[in-house]
């Protein structure tokens, strides 16, 4: 079953820590962010398989805040699965840096 368009919370888990944000998924487009970064990209779902290509760009410097991905502007690729409850579990990497490796969980919070 396809993911519904809507607002999803996202939790990134890395060796450096956990970061949270929101992402709006709509018809293959992904838009979102948090207090310091904007997430822009596209996603695709093929049955239970999910993939996304997202640019993460700093829009505001937050003094003392540490980015869990270790970079201020980075492109990431996500690959994972969708379960039957509108939750997406993914692994993330970056073609720009072998040091960028993370897991993330997206959960629908509003349609």
C-alpha positions in Angstrom: 0.0 0.0 0.0 1.4 3.4 -0.9 2.4 5.9 1.8 -0.2 8.6 2.2 0.8 12.1 1.4 1.3 13.9 4.7 3.6 15.2 7.5 6.0 12.7 8.9 8.3 13.0 11.9 11.9 11.8 11.3 14.5 10.6 13.7 18.1 10.3 12.4 20.4 8.0 14.4 24.2 8.4 13.9 27.3 7.6 15.9 27.3 11.3 16.9 23.8 11.3 18.3 20.1 11.6 17.3 18.5 14.5 15.4 14.8 15.0 14.8 12.8 16.9 12.2 9.7 16.8 10.1 9.2 15.9 6.4 6.2 16.4 4.2 5.9 13.7 1.6 3.7 14.5 -1.3 3.5 12.6 -4.7 7.2 11.8 -4.8 8.4 15.1 -3.4 10.0 15.5 0.0 10.2 18.9 1.9 11.0 19.4 5.5 13.6 20.4 8.1 14.4 21.3 11.7 15.6 24.4 13.5 18.8 24.6 11.5 18.5 22.6 8.3 16.1 22.3 5.4 15.5 18.9 3.7 14.6 19.0 0.0 14.4 16.0 -2.4 12.4 13.3 -4.0 11.3 9.8 -2.9 10.0 6.7 -4.5 8.0 3.7 -3.2 7.8 0.4 -5.0 5.7 -1.9 -2.9 7.4 -2.1 0.5 10.6 -0.6 -0.8 11.4 3.0 -0.2 14.2 5.2 -1.6 14.9 8.9 -1.4 17.5 11.4 -2.6 17.6 14.4 -0.3 19.8 17.6 0.0 20.3 18.8 3.5 21.3 22.4 3.7 22.0 24.6 6.7 19.6 27.6 6.8 20.5 28.9 10.3 23.5 28.7 12.5 22.5 27.5 15.9 25.3 28.3 18.4 26.5 25.2 20.3 24.5 22.8 18.1 26.3 19.9 16.5 25.0 18.4 13.3 24.7 14.6 13.8 25.7 14.0 10.2 28.9 16.0 10.6 28.4 18.3 7.6 26.5 21.5 7.1 25.5 20.9 3.5 25.2 17.3 2.3 23.3 15.1 -0.2 22.0 11.8 1.2 20.5 8.7 -0.3 18.0 6.7 1.7 17.0 3.1 1.2 14.6 1.0 3.3 11.2 -0.4 3.8 7.6 0.7 4.6 5.6 -1.3 7.1 1.8 -1.6 7.2 1.5 1.3 9.7 2.9 4.1 7.6 6.3 3.9 9.2 9.5 3.9 7.1 12.8 2.5 8.3 15.8 3.5 6.2 19.6 3.4 6.0 21.3 6.5 4.8 24.6 7.3 3.1 26.1 10.1 1.2 28.0 10.0 -2.1 30.0 13.0 -0.8 31.4 11.3 2.3 32.0 7.8 3.5 31.7 9.0 7.0 28.0 9.8 6.6 26.1 6.7 7.6 22.8 6.7 9.6 19.5 5.1 10.2 16.2 7.0 10.2 12.6 6.3 11.0 9.8 8.3 9.5 6.3 8.1 11.1 3.1 9.7 9.8 1.8 12.3 12.2 -0.8 14.1 10.0 -2.3 13.8 6.6 
